[in-house]
Amino acid sequence: MARDYAARCPRSPGRNAWMVAAVIILAAQGVVAQKVRVEEELEAYPTESVDLRCEFVDGGSLTKLTQVSWIWEPVDGQRDNIAVYHPTYGQSFPNVAFKDRVIFLQNNLRIPSIRIKDLRMSDAGRYTCEYATYPSGNEQGTTTLIMLAKPKNSAKAVTVQAGSKSVMVAHCEAADGKPAATIKWLASVGGNHSTTSTNGPDGTVTVRSEYRLVPTAEDNGREVTCLVDQKTQDRPWTEVLKLSVEYPPTVTIDGYDHNWYVGRSDAVLFCHATANPEPTTITWTTASGSLPDTVVVEQNKLTVRKVDDAVNTTFTCEVKNKHGASRKTLTTFVIEEKREPVQEQQTGALVGGVLGTLIFIGIIIGIVFLIRKYQQDTEGPPKHKPPPPVKAGSSTEMLNKPSEPPTATETVPLSPGEVYYEPTRGEPATMLDEEATDALNGGAPPVLNKDGSDGHHGNDSSNHGPLSGNIPRGESFVSTPMYV
C-alpha cells in the first residue's frame, strides 16, 4: 500500500532540495563532531622511526577524558592494544611485539602521540587513537601506516648455446619491495620477456622478469638493458647486460696472394677462427696428410720457408672448441716465375679524373661561346658607308661623249681583284673591287681572250690594254670612245 501511495504521489522538486540540504548539514555536524585529530596516512621504511600524532579537541566543552588507547589493526577484524595511558595508573604496553619499541611522547591525556622505533614491514596497518570519555562515550581517529621497502635489484646474463629454440638469455629481479616494482627491457635483439611476482610474509613483493630469444652466433656480445621502476626510487634502476651465446668455431684462411713462385721465401698463411668459448686447438694439414719439410707452423700461422713443388697442394686448417670442430681448405698453386703485381686501377680516381676533364672542357667551351657572342654583339653594323654601285652606260652614251686626254698622275698600286674606273668629266676616279667589276659585267665574271684581253665588245682589240697591277691615275681601262 505504501508503494502504491508513493507511486501515486511523486516527490516534488522542493522536497528533494530539502533532503539534500539535510544531508549536507548532517555531514557538517559530523565533521564538527570529530574531536580526535590525527594524520590520515603516513609512509615509513623498515628500521626507521615514525611518530603517530593524536590530539583531543573538545571546543571548550565539558567532556571528561578517562583514558586513551592505541589500537593496531594489521588486517580487517584483528584489533590489538599496543599502548594505553591513564592519568592515574600511567602507561601500559600490553602487546609483546611492540614492547620496548613504542613510547608516549608526552604524559598528556589530551596529546597522547606515540613513537614506534625500529620499524618492521609487518608494522603496516591502521592505528586508532581511541578515547574513553564521559558523558559522550568513546571518541577516536585512525591513521593508516604504509610501510615502504626499497627493492633489492639485480640482473644477470645467462650463458646459452646457439640453437633453434627460444631460451632465457637474461633475467632481472626486484626482490622484497613494497609496493611491487615494475620491470621493463630495452633490447635491439628480437626477443620477448615474461614477468612473475611473489608475495613475502611481511607484505613485500619480489618481481622477476626473464628475457628470452632464439640465440644465434651473431647475438653473442649484444646488449640488453633491464629497467626497474618503483615508488621508493628517485629514478629507474638500470643494468646493461651483454649476452653470452656459445657456438662452434667459424674458420677462414687468408694471406695467399696467388704469387707463390719457385724459390720464394717466407710465404705465409693465417688461420682465423671466431668461436665462443675460444678455440682449444688449431691444426694444419695437407691433402696428403703431413706437412712438407719446408713448412713451419706456429699456432694459427703457417710459413713456407722456401716455395717448391711440394707446396703445390691443398692446405686444411681445423679449429676445435667444446661445442665442436670446423675446418677450412685452401689450394695453392706454384708458378715458375715471379708474377709482377698488377696495380689495381683506382676506379674512384679514374672516374673522378674523367669527370674533372669533362667539366673543364665544358667550361672552356662555355667561355669560347660567350666570347664569340660578345664579339658579335659589339661589332654591330659597319661604320663606313660603302660606295654606291656603278652602272655601266650604254654604248651610244659612251660614243657621244668625247674623250678626255689622260692626266699625268702618280701610279697607284692595285690590290688583286681591284680595277680602276675612269670617271666622266667632273667625277672623281673610283677603284672598283671584284664585286663591282662583276656588276659592270652584268654579274658575270670577266672573260679573257687567248691573248689576255677581256671579253668586252669592241671593234679594235688594241683599244683595250692588258690588265696591269699598276695603273696610272687618270687613265682608264675602258677603251677610247669611237666616233662613227
C-alpha positions in Angstrom: 0.0 0.0 0.0 2.9 2.3 0.8 4.4 1.6 -2.6 1.2 2.4 -4.3 1.0 5.6 -2.4 4.5 6.6 -3.3 3.8 5.8 -6.9 0.7 7.9 -6.9 2.3 10.8 -5.0 5.8 11.5 -6.6 8.2 13.7 -4.7 8.2 17.4 -5.5 11.4 19.2 -6.5 11.2 21.3 -3.3 11.2 18.3 -1.1 14.3 16.9 -2.9 16.1 20.1 -2.2 15.3 20.0 1.5 16.6 16.4 1.7 20.0 17.4 0.0 20.3 20.3 2.5 19.7 18.0 5.4 22.4 15.6 4.3 24.9 18.4 4.0 24.0 19.7 7.4 24.4 16.2 9.0 27.8 15.8 7.3 29.0 19.2 8.6 27.9 18.2 12.1 29.9 15.0 11.7 33.0 17.0 10.8 32.5 19.4 13.7 31.8 16.5 16.0 35.2 14.9 15.1 37.1 15.6 18.3 40.2 13.4 17.8 42.7 14.9 15.4 45.1 12.5 13.7 47.0 12.2 10.4 45.2 10.3 7.8 48.2 8.4 6.3 51.9 8.0 6.9 54.7 6.3 5.0 57.8 4.8 6.6 60.7 2.5 5.9 62.0 -0.5 7.8 64.5 0.2 10.6 63.3 3.8 10.8 61.0 5.5 13.3 57.6 7.1 12.9 55.5 9.4 15.1 51.8 8.8 15.3 50.2 12.1 16.4 46.9 12.4 18.3 45.1 15.3 19.9 41.7 15.7 21.6 39.9 18.8 20.6 36.6 19.5 22.5 36.0 23.1 21.5 35.5 24.2 25.1 33.0 21.6 26.1 32.9 19.9 29.5 33.8 16.4 28.2 35.7 14.4 30.7 38.6 12.2 29.5 39.1 8.9 31.3 41.9 7.2 29.3 43.4 6.8 25.8 44.4 3.7 23.9 46.3 3.0 20.7 44.8 0.1 18.8 46.7 -1.7 15.9 44.7 -3.4 13.1 47.1 -5.2 10.8 44.2 -6.8 8.9 40.5 -6.3 9.0 38.9 -7.8 12.1 42.1 -8.0 14.2 42.5 -5.3 16.9 45.4 -5.3 19.3 46.1 -2.7 22.0 49.8 -1.6 21.8 49.8 1.4 24.2 47.4 2.7 27.0 47.7 5.8 29.0 45.7 6.5 32.2 46.1 9.8 34.2 46.2 7.8 37.4 47.7 4.4 36.6 50.2 5.7 34.0 51.4 4.0 30.8 50.9 0.4 29.6 52.2 -1.6 26.6 50.3 -4.8 26.5 51.5 -6.1 23.1 54.7 -8.1 23.2 55.5 -7.4 19.5 55.7 -3.7 20.3 57.3 -3.9 23.7 60.4 -1.6 24.0 59.6 -0.1 20.6 56.7 2.1 21.5 56.8 5.2 23.7 54.5 8.1 24.5 56.0 11.4 23.5 54.2 13.2 26.4 52.4 12.4 29.6 49.4 14.3 28.5 46.0 12.8 28.1 44.9 15.4 25.6 48.0 14.9 23.3 48.8 11.1 23.6 51.1 10.9 20.5 53.4 7.9 20.3 56.6 6.9 18.5 57.3 3.5 17.1 61.1 2.7 16.7 62.9 0.1 14.7 60.0 -0.3 12.3 59.3 -3.6 10.6 57.4 -4.4 7.4 54.9 -6.2 9.5 54.1 -3.0 11.4 51.9 -1.7 8.5 48.2 -1.3 9.2 45.7 1.0 10.8 46.5 2.7 14.1 43.5 4.1 16.0 43.8 6.7 18.8 40.7 5.9 21.0 39.4 8.0 24.0 37.1 6.9 26.7 35.1 10.0 27.7 32.2 10.9 29.8 29.4 11.6 29.1 29.7 11.2 25.3 31.4 7.8 25.3 34.3 6.7 23.1 35.9 9.1 20.6 38.6 8.0 18.0 40.7 8.9 15.0 42.6 6.5 12.7 45.9 6.8 10.9 47.0 4.3 8.2 50.7 3.4 8.3 52.1 2.3 4.9 55.4 0.6 5.1 57.6 1.0 2.0 60.6 -1.1 1.1 63.3 -0.4 -1.4 63.7 -3.5 -3.7 67.0 -5.3 -4.0 67.6 -5.1 -7.7 69.8 -7.4 -9.7 70.3 -8.5 -13.3 72.4 -11.2 -15.0 73.0 -12.6 -18.4 72.7 -16.4 -18.8 75.3 -18.2 -21.0 73.4 -20.3 -23.6 74.3 -22.3 -26.7 73.3 -21.2 -30.2 70.3 -23.2 -31.3 66.9 -23.2 -32.8 64.7 -23.0 -29.7 63.8 -20.0 -27.5 65.7 -19.9 -24.2 66.2 -17.5 -21.4 69.3 -15.4 -22.1 68.9 -12.8 -19.2 66.9 -12.3 -16.1 66.2 -9.3 -13.9 64.8 -9.2 -10.3 63.5 -6.6 -7.9 63.3 -8.5 -4.5 61.4 -7.6 -1.3 60.0 -4.3 -2.5 56.8 -2.6 -1.4 54.9 -1.6 -3.3 55.7 -4.1 -6.1 58.2 -2.9 -8.7 57.8 -2.7 -12.5 60.4 -4.3 -14.8 61.0 -3.3 -18.4 63.5 -4.4 -21.1 65.3 -2.4 -23.8 66.9 -4.5 -26.4 68.0 -4.4 -30.1 67.7 -8.2 -30.5 64.4 -9.8 -31.4 63.1 -11.4 -28.2 60.3 -11.3 -25.6 60.0 -11.3 -21.8 57.8 -12.7 -19.1 57.3 -11.4 -15.5 56.2 -13.1 -12.3 55.5 -11.7 -8.8 55.8 -13.4 -5.4 54.4 -12.1 -2.1 56.5 -12.3 1.0 55.3 -13.0 4.6 56.0 -9.4 5.6 54.0 -7.8 2.8 56.9 -7.3 0.4 56.8 -8.4 -3.2 59.5 -9.9 -5.3 59.2 -9.3 -9.1 61.3 -11.4 -11.5 61.5 -11.0 -15.3 63.1 -13.3 -17.9 64.3 -12.2 -21.4 64.1 -15.0 -24.0 65.1 -15.4 -27.6 66.4 -17.9 -30.2 70.1 -17.4 -29.8 72.5 -17.2 -32.7 76.2 -16.6 -33.0 75.5 -13.0 -34.1 73.7 -12.4 -30.7 76.9 -13.0 -28.7 78.0 -9.7 -27.2 74.9 -7.8 -28.0 73.3 -5.7 -25.2 70.0 -5.8 -23.4 69.0 -3.4 -20.6 66.9 -4.0 -17.6 64.9 -1.1 -16.1 63.3 -1.3 -12.6 60.9 1.3 -11.6 59.5 1.6 -8.0 58.0 4.2 -5.8 60.9 4.4 -3.4 63.4 5.1 -6.1 64.3 8.6 -7.3 64.9 7.3 -10.9 64.6 3.9 -12.6 67.3 1.5 -11.8 69.1 0.2 -15.0 71.6 -2.5 -15.7 73.2 -3.2 -19.2 73.8 -6.8 -19.9 75.9 -8.4 -22.7 74.5 -11.6 -24.0 76.7 -14.7 -23.9 76.0 -17.1 -26.7 78.4 -20.1 -27.2 78.8 -21.6 -30.7 81.4 -23.8 -32.5 84.2 -22.2 -34.5 83.9 -20.4 -37.8 87.2 -20.7 -39.8 88.8 -18.6 -42.6 92.2 -18.7 -44.2 94.0 -15.6 -45.6 97.4 -14.5 -46.7 97.5 -16.3 -50.1 98.4 -13.8 -52.9 98.5 -16.2 -55.9 102.1 -15.4 -56.4 103.9 -18.5 -55.0 106.8 -18.9 -57.4 109.6 -21.3 -57.2 112.3 -20.1 -54.9 110.1 -17.6 -53.0 110.8 -17.4 -49.3 108.6 -17.0 -46.3 105.2 -17.3 -47.9 102.6 -17.1 -45.1 99.0 -18.3 -44.5 96.9 -17.4 -41.4 94.0 -19.4 -40.0 91.4 -17.2 -38.3 88.5 -18.5 -36.2 85.6 -16.9 -34.3 84.2 -19.0 -31.5 82.7 -18.9 -28.0 84.4 -20.1 -26.0 87.9 -19.5 -27.5 89.3 -22.4 -29.7 91.2 -25.0 -27.8 93.3 -26.4 -30.7 94.3 -25.3 -34.2 95.7 -28.0 -36.6 97.2 -27.6 -40.1 97.3 -30.4 -42.6 97.6 -31.0 -46.3 95.8 -33.2 -48.8 98.5 -35.9 -48.3 98.2 -35.6 -44.5 101.6 -34.4 -43.3 103.1 -31.0 -43.9 106.2 -30.6 -46.3 109.6 -30.2 -44.7 109.8 -26.5 -45.8 106.6 -25.6 -43.8 106.7 -24.3 -40.2 103.5 -23.9 -38.1 103.2 -21.5 -35.1 99.7 -21.6 -33.6 97.5 -20.2 -36.4 100.4 -19.1 -38.7 101.8 -21.4 -41.4 105.1 -20.3 -43.0 106.7 -21.8 -46.1 110.4 -21.2 -45.8 111.1 -21.8 -49.5 108.4 -22.4 -52.1 108.8 -25.5 -54.3 106.6 -28.1 -55.9 106.0 -29.7 -52.5 103.6 -26.9 -51.5 101.7 -27.1 -54.7 98.9 -28.7 -52.7 95.7 -28.1 -50.6 96.1 -26.9 -47.0 93.5 -27.5 -44.3 93.1 -25.7 -41.0 90.9 -27.3 -38.4 89.8 -25.5 -35.2 88.1 -27.0 -32.2 86.3 -25.8 -29.0 84.0 -27.6 -26.6 81.0 -27.2 -29.0 82.6 -28.8 -32.0 85.2 -28.5 -34.8 85.3 -26.6 -38.1 87.7 -26.6 -40.9 88.7 -24.6 -44.0 90.7 -25.6 -47.0 92.9 -23.6 -49.4 94.6 -24.8 -52.6 97.9 -23.1 -53.5 99.5 -23.1 -57.0 103.3 -22.9 -57.5 104.3 -21.0 -60.6 107.7 -21.0 -62.4 108.4 -17.3 -62.4 107.6 -14.4 -60.2 104.4 -12.6 -61.3 104.7 -8.9 -61.0 101.8 -7.5 -59.1 99.3 -5.7 -61.2 98.3 -2.4 -59.8 94.7 -2.3 -59.4 93.0 0.6 -61.2 91.9 3.2 -58.9 88.3 3.2 -60.1 87.4 6.1 -57.9 90.3 8.3 -59.0 89.8 7.3 -62.7 86.1 8.3 -62.6 87.0 11.5 -60.8 89.6 12.4 -63.4 87.2 11.7 -66.3 84.5 13.8 -64.7 87.0 16.6 -63.9 88.2 16.6 -67.5 84.7 16.8 -68.9 83.8 19.6 -66.6 87.0 21.5 -67.6 86.2 21.0 -71.3 82.6 22.2 -70.7 83.9 25.3 -69.0 86.3 26.1 -71.9 83.5 25.6 -74.5 81.2 27.9 -72.5 83.9 30.6 -72.3 84.6 30.5 -76.0 80.9 30.7 -76.8 80.5 33.7 -74.5 83.5 35.5 -76.1 82.2 34.9 -79.6 78.7 36.1 -78.7 80.2 39.2 -77.0 82.2 40.0 -80.2 79.1 39.6 -82.4 77.1 41.9 -80.1 79.8 44.6 -80.0 80.8 44.6 -83.7 77.4 45.9 -85.0 76.9 47.3 -88.5 79.9 48.7 -90.5 81.0 52.2 -89.5 81.7 53.4 -93.1 79.2 53.7 -95.9 80.0 51.5 -98.9 80.2 53.2 -102.4 77.1 53.1 -104.5 77.0 50.6 -107.2 78.3 51.9 -110.5 76.1 51.4 -113.5 77.7 51.0 -116.9 76.4 53.4 -119.5 75.1 52.3 -122.9 77.4 52.2 -125.9 75.5 55.1 -127.5 76.2 57.3 -124.5 79.8 56.3 -124.4 80.1 57.0 -128.1 78.6 60.5 -127.8 81.0 61.5 -125.0 84.2 63.0 -126.2 87.3 61.5 -124.8 89.4 63.5 -122.3 93.0 63.3 -122.6 94.6 61.5 -119.7 96.2 63.5 -117.0 99.6 62.5 -115.7 99.4 61.4 -112.1 101.3 59.0 -109.9 100.8 55.3 -110.3 98.6 53.7 -107.6 99.2 50.0 -106.8 96.0 48.0 -107.0 95.2 45.0 -104.9 94.3 41.7 -106.5 90.7 41.8 -107.7 90.6 45.7 -107.9 90.2 47.7 -111.1 90.4 51.4 -111.8 87.4 53.1 -113.3 87.8 56.2 -115.4 85.3 58.7 -114.3 83.4 61.1 -116.6 84.1 64.7 -116.6 83.8 66.2 -113.2 83.6 62.9 -111.4 86.3 61.5 -109.1 88.2 58.4 -110.1 86.9 55.3 -108.4 88.6 52.0 -107.8 86.3 49.1 -108.1 86.7 45.8 -106.4 86.0 42.5 -107.9 82.3 42.6 -106.9 81.8 46.0 -108.6 83.6 44.7 -111.7 81.2 41.8 -111.8 78.3 44.3 -111.6 79.6 46.0 -114.6 79.7 42.8 -116.5 76.1 42.1 -115.7 77.0 40.0 -112.7 79.2 37.5 -114.7 83.0 37.3 -114.2 85.1 38.9 -117.0 86.0 36.6 -119.8 89.6 36.9 -121.1 90.6 36.1 -124.6 93.6 33.9 -125.5 95.8 37.0 -125.7 94.9 38.0 -122.2 92.3 40.7 -123.1 88.9 40.8 -121.6 85.8 39.8 -123.5 84.1 43.3 -123.9 82.7 44.0 -127.3 84.8 46.4 -129.4 85.8 46.9 -132.9 89.5 47.1 -132.1 91.0 44.9 -129.5 94.0 47.2 -129.4 92.0 49.8 -127.7 91.9 47.6 -124.6 95.1 47.4 -122.8 96.3 44.4 -120.9 95.4 44.1 -117.2 98.1 45.5 -115.1 98.8 45.6 -111.4 99.8 49.3 -111.5 97.6 51.8 -113.5 98.4 55.5 -113.5 95.8 57.8 -112.1 93.7 59.5 -114.8 94.0 56.6 -117.2 91.2 54.2 -117.7 91.0 50.6 -118.5 87.9 51.5 -120.6 88.8 51.8 -124.3 88.8 55.2 -126.0 85.4 56.1 -127.4 84.9 55.6 -131.1 83.1 58.1 -133.4 81.1 56.7 -136.2 
